[in-house]
Amino acid sequence: MKRSIKRAAVLGSGVMGSGIAAHLANIGIPTIMLDIVPRELTDAEEQKGLTLEDTSVRNRIAANSKLALRKQKPSPITSQKSLDLIEVGNMEDDMGKLSEVDWIIEVVVENLDIKKKVFANVDKYRKPGAIVSSNTSGISVEAMVEDCSEDFRKHFLGTHFFNPPRYLKLLEVIPTKDTAPEVLSFMKTFGEDVLGKGVVEAKDTPNFIANRIGTYGLLVTVREMLAGKYSIGEVDSVTGTMIGRPKSATFRTLDVVGLDTFIHVAKNVYDQVDGEEKEVFDVPQFMKDMLEKGWLGAKSGQGFYLRKKGKDGSTIYELNPETMEYEDRKKLKTAATEMAKQQKGSRRKLKALISAKDDRAGDLLWSILKPVLLYSAELVGEIADDIVSIDEAMKWGFGWQYGPFETWDAIGLEKSVARMKDEGASVPEWVEKLLADGYDSFYKVDGGNTYYHHDGEYVKQAFNKKEIHIKRLKETKGVIKKNTGASLVDLGDGVALLEFHSQSNAIGLDIIQMVNAAIDEVDKNYEGLVIGNQGKNFCVGANLALMLMEAQDYNFMELDMVVRQFQNMAMNIKYANKPVVTAPFNMTLGGGAEVSLPAAAIQASPETYMGLVEFGVGLIPGGGGTKELYLKMLRNMPKGVDFDLIKVAADVFEKVATAKVSTSAAEARENGYLDAGDRISANPDHLLYDAKQTVLSLAQQGYQAPLREKIPVAGDAGYAAMLLGAKNLQLSGYASEHDVKIAEKLAYVLSGGRIKEGSLIDEQVMLDLEREAFLSLIGEPKTQARMQHMLLKGKPLRN
């Protein structure tokens, strides 16, 4: 039977339950969210004369949770429209609706007896074959459903999302002994292809994989901090990005998670293990004192850190665990940390730090890493079948750049094991055997394939065919063409990929040259081109520092040439004979948007933050961005309906003048950056594959380059309306004189110059207007001050 999930239900509407419901709605799955019935009226309900029998009262808990989704930060929803797909109700009146859904997810309180009662009730209403799962973070999934029907047990498993579900990639799937193999297989595929998750199969053990190792690692860190008399700030300064961990490091992460949540997770393991492991999961007394005081972290306003506002802005203080007072934040600066800063890449940084003996930073990191690596090795086979599952769980759930076994390889397996044994540590037998057999790493790469050690031999690591890894692609197929800014690679099936790899993927002449060269090469030898990469961001725009330097040196002829070349590149993308598809993700700003807008199609990652942001540095888009956004919005106007050119121009004017950036790909569509023909990939790891399929689909449909178009413009009337809006903002104190000057230039471009409303102009005319406005503004001292401030401070200057 071909299975699909068209409707879902979430039981429990707390932060996690509502977050899961939001994630399902974000990907287009209508979801029923139910919670318990309140036992008391609120003051507001009493004033309205409501009773406990009124539907609005009975559904209040779920309804309030749905409303709260609008206010949460970071937002759990990709678009306000997602909320329309969430129906609320309660677990007394609306259980009958469970017969209409294909997947029921339980997210109620972490209490086994309560969960068993909920599932016994669900068993009465679910339709045969419907999948049921629990989002428990540690209770035995086997024990929850031992009294349920056979069909229920066959279709039941654990599905542990990480919070917040929209942003964190990991989904741990935990089958029971009764889970049907086809149900497990379907949920793993569904989790990856539809939910967009990194799916790991875990065993039914306390806290599963990521929370078991992550919590252990955090508590070991706290223990070593206290033993070595390090401060909280010192620990965080070396346990973050320096070793390939999230910027929030250790204690800022705990503040975000919430101390109450962390202690609950730790206790769950503490109650189920013994010996030395139990000792580690016994939370230190100062943390228990913090819990009693309500110092839970971000949600309570203070935790391991406290932010205080002063006359010169906010200052962050760190908690002293001995005195329980807040003090100035400290950083750990040693010879090893300075040496690590000189290294390129976190693997080298980590190795440099770990190798530094008798150094406070090196000693701390070794004392933290050693037990975590040994603990992870001891748990292979107990919490997961292989090392890959453990490594991926830690990367996807805790944001580690390298999992435990990848870390072990990075610091040198043979040397580190020898050091551990010299220090009296007990190394798991299978690791010793690996070394005795002549192997010196857990992973190896050969012929573009990755192999991992398993049961005494190396096994080829399987990847979803939709995961395209550019690095492996280059190793196996080589590079067609490259320069300092970009490389052209063969994606296979007649499709080429242009990868940006400049600093921050900023666009300079090198990238412009490679785009043009790529289009020429594709025209001769390929079906089409994907423009994408696997950096931190798709593209943060043009090279701002270079442009500022040229402007300050009065090299306006050089700047004019660069802007012309950028515009010509964009037009080459638009009018290429073969389809060009861009694959934007994360930051796609300024020039990044200008590369994407003229493409034959855009295949966007769900988390695509797209916008024309040049106004923030005193400029307007100069590479054709204003023109293309205006044209895209005109094309998306309903057919056969008269529309107001002035309103369309004013809409584009507002988006560019406010430097509005989408908070998701769905919002980028609402803002006009994506249109009906553009698509959004469910899984970011499948982005390049999906973009490639889009190229092939366009090619198979007999793609033809668009005809050169004339642009209807708003003219004098539109110019006046847009300028009036800017002047009103100035009079209200929301815009400076320089803001109005930039706005006047933008209005002039969008209106097509001082001509009659409805006039048709050539694209090149609007490009020339953009370029002239851009060049005039970059010569302004106030614009240059804004550009310099952005480069130095990373935020806009109002002048």
GUDREN-801881 format. One record per residue (C-alpha): residue in one letter; x, y, z. Coordinates in steps of 0.5 Angstrom, whole numbers, padded with zeros to 4 digits, always signed. Example, Ala and Ser with C-alpha at 12.3 -4.5 7.8 and 13.67 -1.06 7.14 Angstrom:
GUDREN-801881
a+0025-0009+0016;s+0027-0002+0014;
***
This chain:
GUDREN-801881
m+0000+0000+0000;k+0002+0007-0002;r+0002+0011+0005;s+0002+0019+0005;i+0000+0024+0011;k-0005+0029+0009;r-0007+0031+0015;a-0004+0030+0022;a-0006+0031+0030;v-0002+0034+0035;l-0004+0032+0042;g-0001+0037+0047;s+0000+0045+0045;g+0006+0047+0050;v+0012+0050+0047;m+0014+0043+0044;g+0007+0041+0041;s+0005+0048+0038;g+0012+0048+0035;i+0011+0041+0032;a+0004+0043+0029;a+0007+0050+0026;h+0012+0046+0023;l+0007+0041+0020;a+0003+0047+0018;n+0009+0051+0015;i+0010+0045+0010;g+0003+0045+0008;i+0000+0039+0012;p-0007+0041+0016;t-0006+0040+0023;i-0011+0039+0029;m-0008+0041+0036;l-0012+0039+0042;d-0010+0040+0049;i-0014+0039+0056;v-0020+0042+0058;p-0019+0048+0063;r-0022+0047+0070;e-0023+0054+0072;l-0025+0061+0068;t-0020+0066+0067;d-0023+0073+0070;a-0024+0075+0062;e-0028+0069+0061;e-0032+0071+0067;q-0033+0078+0065;k-0036+0076+0059;g-0041+0071+0062;l-0038+0065+0059;t-0038+0058+0063;l-0034+0052+0063;e-0038+0049+0058;d-0037+0054+0052;t-0033+0052+0047;s-0028+0058+0047;v-0027+0056+0054;r-0026+0049+0053;n-0021+0050+0047;r-0018+0056+0051;i-0011+0052+0052;a-0010+0050+0045;a-0013+0057+0042;n-0008+0061+0046;s-0002+0057+0044;k-0004+0058+0037;l-0004+0065+0038;a+0003+0065+0042;l+0006+0062+0036;r+0005+0069+0033;k+0009+0072+0038;q+0015+0067+0039;k+0022+0069+0037;p+0025+0066+0033;s+0018+0065+0030;p+0016+0058+0029;i+0012+0060+0023;t+0015+0061+0016;s+0009+0065+0014;q+0002+0068+0018;k-0002+0064+0013;s+0001+0057+0016;l-0003+0059+0022;d-0009+0058+0018;l-0008+0050+0017;i-0008+0049+0025;e-0015+0047+0028;v-0015+0048+0035;g-0020+0043+0040;n-0019+0039+0046;m-0018+0032+0048;e-0025+0031+0051;d-0030+0034+0045;d-0025+0033+0039;m-0022+0026+0040;g-0027+0024+0034;k-0023+0028+0029;l-0017+0023+0030;s-0021+0018+0025;e-0019+0024+0020;v-0012+0024+0020;d-0006+0020+0018;w-0001+0021+0024;i-0002+0023+0031;i+0003+0026+0035;e+0003+0026+0043;v+0007+0031+0046;v+0003+0031+0053;v+0007+0032+0060;e+0013+0027+0061;n+0009+0022+0065;l+0009+0015+0063;d+0002+0014+0067;i-0001+0020+0063;k+0002+0018+0057;k-0001+0011+0057;k-0008+0014+0059;v-0008+0018+0053;f-0006+0013+0048;a-0011+0008+0051;n-0016+0014+0049;v-0013+0015+0042;d-0013+0007+0041;k-0021+0008+0041;y-0021+0013+0035;r-0016+0013+0031;k-0017+0009+0024;p-0014+0003+0022;g-0007+0004+0019;a-0006+0011+0022;i+0001+0012+0025;v+0002+0014+0032;s+0008+0017+0035;s+0011+0020+0042;n+0015+0026+0042;t+0018+0024+0049;s+0025+0026+0050;g+0027+0020+0054;i+0021+0016+0057;s+0021+0009+0054;v+0017+0008+0048;e+0016+0001+0049;a+0013+0002+0056;m+0008+0007+0053;v+0003+0003+0049;e+0004-0004+0052;d-0003-0005+0053;c-0006-0002+0046;s-0008-0006+0041;e-0004-0010+0036;d-0005-0005+0030;f-0004+0001+0034;r+0003-0002+0036;k+0005-0004+0029;h+0004+0003+0027;f+0007+0006+0033;l+0014+0009+0034;g+0018+0015+0038;t+0019+0021+0034;h+0023+0026+0038;f+0024+0033+0035;f+0029+0038+0038;n+0026+0045+0040;p+0025+0049+0036;p+0022+0044+0031;r+0023+0049+0025;y+0030+0051+0026;l+0033+0044+0029;k+0035+0039+0024;l+0035+0033+0028;l+0029+0028+0028;e+0030+0022+0033;v+0026+0016+0030;i+0025+0010+0036;p+0022+0004+0034;t+0019-0001+0039;k+0019-0009+0038;d+0012-0009+0035;t+0013-0003+0030;a+0012-0005+0023;p+0019-0005+0019;e+0015-0001+0013;v+0012+0004+0018;l+0019+0005+0020;s+0022+0006+0013;f+0016+0010+0011;m+0017+0015+0017;k+0025+0016+0016;t+0024+0017+0009;f+0018+0022+0010;g+0022+0025+0016;e+0027+0027+0011;d+0024+0028+0005;v+0017+0032+0007;l+0019+0034+0014;g+0026+0036+0012;k+0030+0033+0018;g+0036+0029+0019;v+0033+0023+0021;v+0037+0018+0026;e+0034+0011+0028;a+0036+0011+0036;k+0035+0005+0041;d+0029+0006+0046;t+0034+0008+0052;p+0034+0014+0057;n+0035+0020+0053;f+0036+0017+0046;i+0042+0019+0043;a+0043+0027+0043;n+0041+0029+0049;r+0044+0023+0053;i+0051+0025+0050;g+0050+0032+0050;t+0047+0032+0057;y+0053+0028+0059;g+0058+0033+0056;l+0055+0039+0059;l+0055+0036+0066;v+0062+0034+0065;t+0064+0041+0063;v+0061+0044+0069;r+0065+0039+0073;e+0071+0041+0070;m+0070+0048+0071;l+0069+0047+0078;a+0075+0043+0079;g+0079+0047+0075;k+0077+0054+0078;y+0075+0057+0071;s+0069+0062+0071;i+0063+0061+0066;g+0065+0066+0061;e+0072+0063+0061;v+0069+0056+0059;d+0064+0059+0054;s+0070+0063+0051;v+0073+0056+0049;t+0068+0051+0048;g+0064+0055+0042;t+0066+0057+0035;m+0074+0056+0037;i+0072+0048+0037;g+0067+0048+0032;r+0061+0048+0037;p+0055+0053+0037;k+0057+0061+0038;s+0053+0060+0045;a+0058+0055+0047;t+0056+0052+0054;f+0053+0056+0059;r+0049+0061+0054;t+0046+0055+0051;l+0044+0052+0058;d+0041+0059+0058;v+0037+0059+0052;v+0035+0051+0053;g+0032+0053+0060;l+0035+0050+0067;d+0029+0047+0069;t+0029+0043+0062;f+0036+0041+0063;i+0035+0039+0070;h+0029+0035+0068;v+0033+0031+0062;a+0039+0030+0066;k+0035+0027+0072;n+0031+0022+0067;v+0038+0019+0066;y+0040+0020+0073;d+0034+0015+0075;q+0036+0010+0070;v+0043+0009+0071;d+0048+0007+0076;g+0055+0008+0078;e+0060+0013+0075;e+0055+0015+0070;k+0050+0016+0075;e+0055+0021+0079;v+0056+0025+0073;f+0048+0026+0072;d+0048+0029+0079;v+0047+0036+0077;p+0052+0040+0082;q+0049+0044+0088;f+0049+0051+0085;m+0045+0049+0079;k+0040+0046+0084;d+0040+0053+0088;m+0039+0057+0081;l+0033+0053+0080;e+0030+0054+0087;k+0031+0062+0086;g+0028+0061+0079;w+0034+0063+0075;l+0033+0059+0069;g+0036+0063+0063;a+0033+0067+0058;k+0026+0066+0060;s+0027+0068+0067;g+0031+0074+0065;q+0037+0071+0068;g+0041+0065+0069;f+0048+0064+0068;y+0049+0070+0065;l+0045+0077+0067;r+0044+0083+0062;k+0044+0090+0065;k+0042+0096+0062;g+0046+0102+0063;k+0047+0109+0060;d+0052+0107+0055;g+0048+0101+0053;s+0047+0093+0056;t+0053+0090+0059;i+0053+0082+0060;y+0055+0079+0067;e+0057+0072+0069;l+0055+0068+0075;n+0060+0066+0080;p+0058+0059+0082;e+0061+0060+0089;t+0059+0067+0091;m+0052+0066+0087;e+0053+0074+0085;y+0054+0076+0078;e+0061+0079+0076;d+0064+0082+0070;r+0065+0077+0064;k+0072+0074+0063;k+0075+0070+0057;l+0080+0065+0057;k+0087+0068+0054;t+0093+0063+0053;a+0098+0061+0049;a+0094+0056+0046;t+0088+0060+0044;e+0093+0065+0041;m+0096+0059+0037;a+0089+0056+0035;k+0087+0063+0032;q+0092+0063+0027;q+0090+0056+0025;k+0085+0055+0019;g+0079+0051+0020;s+0076+0049+0027;r+0079+0042+0026;r+0086+0045+0026;k+0084+0050+0032;l+0082+0044+0036;k+0088+0040+0035;a+0092+0046+0037;l+0088+0047+0043;i+0088+0039+0045;s+0096+0039+0044;a+0097+0044+0049;k+0099+0041+0055;d+0100+0045+0062;d+0096+0051+0058;r+0089+0053+0062;a+0085+0053+0055;g+0088+0046+0053;d+0088+0043+0059;l+0080+0045+0060;l+0079+0042+0053;w+0082+0036+0054;s+0079+0034+0061;i+0072+0036+0057;l+0073+0032+0051;k+0077+0026+0054;p+0071+0023+0058;v+0066+0025+0052;l+0069+0021+0047;l+0070+0015+0051;y+0063+0015+0053;s+0061+0016+0046;a+0065+0010+0044;e+0062+0006+0050;l+0055+0007+0048;v+0056+0005+0041;g+0051-0001+0040;e+0047+0001+0046;i+0044+0008+0044;a+0045+0007+0036;d+0048+0001+0032;d+0053+0005+0029;i+0058+0011+0030;v+0055+0015+0024;s+0048+0015+0028;i+0052+0018+0034;d+0056+0023+0030;e+0050+0026+0026;a+0045+0026+0032;m+0050+0031+0035;k+0051+0035+0029;w+0044+0036+0028;g+0041+0036+0035;f+0047+0040+0038;g+0050+0044+0033;w+0057+0041+0033;q+0061+0042+0027;y+0064+0035+0028;g+0061+0029+0032;p+0065+0025+0037;f+0068+0020+0033;e+0070+0026+0027;t+0073+0030+0033;w+0077+0024+0035;d+0079+0023+0028;a+0081+0030+0028;i+0085+0030+0034;g+0089+0024+0032;l+0086+0017+0034;e+0092+0013+0036;k+0096+0019+0040;s+0090+0021+0044;v+0088+0014+0046;a+0096+0013+0048;r+0095+0019+0052;m+0088+0017+0055;k+0091+0010+0057;d+0098+0014+0060;e+0093+0018+0064;g+0089+0011+0067;a+0083+0012+0063;s+0079+0005+0061;v+0079+0005+0053;p+0073+0001+0050;e+0075-0006+0047;w+0073-0005+0040;v+0077+0002+0040;e+0083-0002+0042;k+0082-0007+0037;l+0081-0002+0031;l+0088+0000+0033;a+0091-0007+0034;d+0088-0009+0027;g+0092-0003+0024;y+0087+0002+0023;d+0088+0009+0025;s+0081+0013+0024;f+0074+0012+0025;y+0073+0015+0018;k+0076+0014+0011;v+0075+0017+0004;d+0077+0014-0002;g+0075+0015-0009;g+0070+0020-0007;n+0066+0016-0002;t+0066+0016+0005;y+0067+0009+0010;y+0066+0008+0017;h+0069+0003+0022;h+0063-0002+0024;d+0064-0009+0027;g+0072-0009+0025;e+0071-0007+0018;y+0070+0000+0014;v+0063+0000+0011;k+0061+0005+0006;q+0057+0011+0008;a+0050+0011+0005;f+0047+0018+0003;n+0041+0020+0000;k+0041+0021-0007;k+0038+0028-0006;e+0044+0030-0002;i+0049+0033-0007;h+0056+0034-0003;i+0060+0039-0008;k+0067+0037-0004;r+0066+0030-0006;l+0063+0032-0013;k+0070+0036-0014;e+0074+0030-0012;t+0070+0025-0017;k+0069+0029-0023;g+0074+0035-0022;v+0073+0042-0024;i+0071+0045-0031;k+0073+0052-0030;k+0075+0056-0023;n+0078+0063-0021;t+0079+0066-0014;g+0071+0067-0013;a+0068+0061-0016;s+0068+0054-0019;l+0064+0051-0025;v+0063+0044-0023;d+0059+0038-0027;l+0053+0036-0023;g+0051+0030-0028;d+0046+0029-0033;g+0048+0035-0037;v+0047+0040-0032;a+0053+0045-0029;l+0054+0048-0022;l+0057+0055-0021;e+0059+0055-0014;f+0061+0061-0011;h+0067+0061-0006;s+0069+0068-0005;q+0070+0071+0002;s+0063+0071+0005;n+0061+0069-0002;a+0061+0077-0004;i+0060+0078-0011;g+0066+0082-0014;l+0069+0082-0021;d+0072+0074-0021;i+0065+0072-0020;i+0062+0076-0025;q+0067+0073-0030;m+0066+0066-0028;v+0058+0067-0029;n+0059+0070-0036;a+0064+0064-0037;a+0059+0059-0034;i+0053+0061-0039;d+0058+0061-0045;e+0060+0054-0043;v+0053+0051-0041;d+0050+0054-0048;k+0055+0050-0052;n+0056+0043-0048;y+0050+0043-0042;e+0042+0043-0041;g+0043+0048-0036;l+0046+0051-0030;v+0045+0052-0023;i+0048+0057-0019;g+0049+0055-0012;n+0054+0053-0006;q+0054+0050+0001;g+0057+0056+0005;k+0055+0059+0011;n+0050+0064+0006;f+0048+0064-0001;c+0051+0071-0002;v+0051+0077+0002;g+0052+0082-0004;a+0057+0086-0007;n+0064+0087-0004;l+0062+0093+0000;a+0069+0094+0002;l+0072+0094-0005;m+0067+0099-0007;l+0068+0104-0001;m+0075+0104-0003;e+0074+0106-0010;a+0069+0111-0008;q+0074+0114-0003;d+0079+0114-0008;y+0075+0118-0013;n+0075+0112-0018;f+0068+0113-0021;m+0070+0110-0028;e+0072+0104-0025;l+0066+0104-0021;d+0062+0105-0027;m+0065+0099-0030;v+0064+0094-0025;v+0057+0096-0024;r+0056+0096-0032;q+0059+0089-0031;f+0054+0087-0026;q+0048+0089-0030;n+0051+0085-0036;m+0052+0079-0032;a+0045+0079-0029;m+0042+0080-0036;n+0046+0074-0039;i+0043+0070-0033;k+0036+0073-0035;y+0037+0072-0043;a+0041+0065-0043;n+0039+0060-0048;k+0039+0055-0043;p+0036+0055-0037;v+0039+0058-0031;v+0036+0056-0024;t+0039+0059-0017;a+0039+0056-0011;p+0039+0061-0005;f+0039+0059+0002;n+0040+0063+0009;m+0043+0070+0007;t+0041+0072+0000;l+0042+0080+0001;g+0043+0085-0004;g+0047+0083-0010;g+0045+0076-0008;a+0038+0077-0009;e+0040+0081-0016;v+0043+0074-0018;s+0037+0070-0016;l+0031+0075-0019;p+0033+0075-0027;a+0034+0067-0027;a+0029+0062-0031;a+0027+0060-0024;i+0029+0060-0016;q+0029+0054-0012;a+0030+0056-0005;s+0031+0053+0002;p+0026+0054+0007;e+0030+0058+0011;t+0032+0064+0005;y+0033+0071+0008;m+0032+0075+0002;g+0032+0082+0001;l+0035+0088-0003;v+0038+0092+0003;e+0043+0097+0000;f+0038+0103+0003;g+0041+0101+0009;v+0048+0103+0007;g+0046+0109+0003;l+0045+0106-0004;i+0040+0103-0008;p+0041+0097-0012;g+0045+0098-0018;g+0045+0091-0021;g+0038+0091-0024;g+0035+0089-0017;t+0030+0094-0017;k+0028+0093-0024;e+0027+0085-0023;l+0023+0086-0017;y+0018+0091-0020;l+0018+0086-0026;k+0017+0080-0022;m+0011+0084-0018;l+0008+0086-0025;r+0008+0079-0027;n+0005+0076-0021;m-0001+0081-0022;p-0008+0077-0023;k-0009+0076-0031;g-0015+0080-0034;v-0015+0085-0028;d-0013+0092-0029;f-0008+0094-0024;d-0005+0101-0021;l+0002+0102-0023;i+0003+0107-0018;k+0001+0102-0013;v+0006+0097-0015;a+0012+0102-0016;a+0010+0104-0009;d+0010+0097-0006;v+0017+0096-0009;f+0019+0103-0007;e+0017+0101+0001;k+0021+0094+0000;v+0027+0097-0002;a+0027+0103+0002;t+0026+0099+0008;a+0031+0094+0006;k+0026+0089+0008;v+0029+0082+0009;s+0024+0076+0008;t+0024+0071+0015;s+0023+0065+0010;a+0023+0063+0003;a+0015+0063+0004;e+0015+0070+0006;a+0020+0072+0000;r+0014+0069-0004;e+0010+0074-0001;n+0014+0080-0001;g+0015+0078-0009;y+0022+0075-0009;l+0019+0069-0011;d+0013+0068-0016;a+0009+0062-0018;g+0014+0058-0022;d+0019+0058-0016;r+0019+0053-0011;i+0022+0051-0004;s+0025+0045-0002;a+0023+0042+0004;n+0030+0039+0006;p+0036+0044+0005;d+0040+0038+0004;h+0036+0037-0002;l+0037+0044-0005;l+0042+0043-0011;y+0039+0036-0013;d+0032+0040-0013;a+0035+0046-0017;k+0038+0041-0022;q+0031+0037-0023;t+0028+0044-0024;v+0034+0045-0030;l+0032+0039-0033;s+0025+0040-0033;l+0025+0046-0036;a+0030+0043-0041;q+0025+0038-0043;q+0020+0043-0044;g+0024+0046-0049;y+0026+0052-0045;q+0027+0058-0049;a+0030+0065-0047;p+0025+0070-0045;l+0024+0076-0050;r+0026+0083-0049;e+0021+0086-0045;k+0018+0093-0045;i+0017+0096-0038;p+0011+0100-0036;v+0012+0105-0031;a+0009+0110-0026;g+0012+0116-0029;d+0011+0123-0026;a+0005+0121-0022;g+0008+0115-0019;y+0015+0119-0017;a+0011+0124-0014;a+0007+0119-0010;m+0013+0116-0007;l+0017+0122-0006;l+0011+0125-0002;g+0011+0118+0002;a+0018+0119+0004;k+0017+0127+0006;n+0012+0125+0011;l+0016+0120+0014;q+0022+0126+0015;l+0016+0130+0018;s+0014+0125+0023;g+0022+0124+0025;y+0022+0117+0022;a+0027+0119+0016;s+0033+0124+0016;e+0035+0129+0010;h+0040+0123+0007;d+0034+0118+0007;v+0030+0123+0003;k+0035+0124-0002;i+0036+0116-0003;a+0029+0115-0003;e+0028+0121-0009;k+0033+0117-0013;l+0030+0110-0012;a+0023+0114-0014;y+0026+0117-0020;v+0029+0110-0022;l+0022+0106-0021;s+0018+0112-0024;g+0022+0111-0030;g+0024+0118-0030;r+0020+0124-0031;i+0015+0121-0036;k+0008+0120-0037;e+0005+0115-0033;g+0004+0108-0037;s+0010+0110-0041;l+0013+0104-0044;i+0021+0104-0043;d+0027+0099-0045;e+0030+0095-0039;q+0036+0098-0041;v+0033+0105-0039;m+0032+0103-0032;l+0038+0100-0032;d+0042+0106-0034;l+0037+0110-0029;e+0039+0105-0023;r+0047+0105-0025;e+0047+0113-0025;a+0043+0113-0018;f+0048+0108-0015;l+0054+0112-0017;s+0051+0119-0015;l+0050+0116-0008;i+0056+0112-0007;g+0060+0119-0008;e+0056+0122-0002;p+0060+0123+0004;k+0054+0121+0008;t+0053+0114+0004;q+0061+0113+0005;a+0060+0114+0013;r+0054+0109+0013;m+0058+0104+0009;q+0064+0105+0013;h+0060+0104+0019;m+0057+0097+0017;l+0064+0094+0015;l+0066+0096+0022;k+0060+0095+0027;g+0056+0090+0022;k+0050+0095+0023;p+0047+0101+0020;l+0048+0108+0021;r+0043+0113+0021;n+0045+0120+0019;
***
